């Protein structure tokens, strides 16, 4: 008989290499539920236990989540396996702390503290665009979510800066020469700079030095400079 549904367990040896876990300490680890982002996303329990240290065990992480003390992108999440990925906003209102998930130079994910209006701003990379009912445009984003918009001025590989508190689009950054971008995968992951040229699948970016990367790895974050803080 064929297996139905997702496997419950995940061996540590098979976990994404960017996860901050000891591979040989134990056999099993948390397998994130299907949802936003790809397999590289972190289970929410990791955020509380392994990154922030607010829980020592998985049981304590579950208790914190069940008490509805954690928000992801403005929404309370209680599933300890909920996948948290790049540029998501993790908020703990009880202690007034807020973080954005960013890639590091090793291809893993880190938590960058954020403050002010940035706490409810989230960049969404447009990965798909199609006509929906009522002559509206449906945009698909990097995390698998979608949105209906009236304007046809949005292009694939551009970025919407979405205010999830007001549930409105704050700004739009086109995928074009001169735009400021961050690399989210590949050997240049986490590097930033301005797009200087685009040719087929290759994009040239100038930061501390000039480098090239694939178009799919480029995440536009602003026009002349990044609209969000990126840490050191």
Secondary structure, 3 states (H helix, E strand, C coil): CCCCCCCCCEEHHHCCCCCCCCCCCCCEECCCCCCCCCCCCEEHHHHHHHHCCCCCCHHHHHHHHHCCCCEECCEECCCCCCEECCCCEEEEHHHCEEEEEEECCCCCEEEEECCHHHHHEEEEEEEEEEECHHHCEEEEECCCCEEEECCCCCCCCCEEEEECCCCEEEEEECCCCCCEEEECCCCCCCCEEEEEEEECCEEEEECCCEEEEEHHHEEEEECCCCCCCCCC
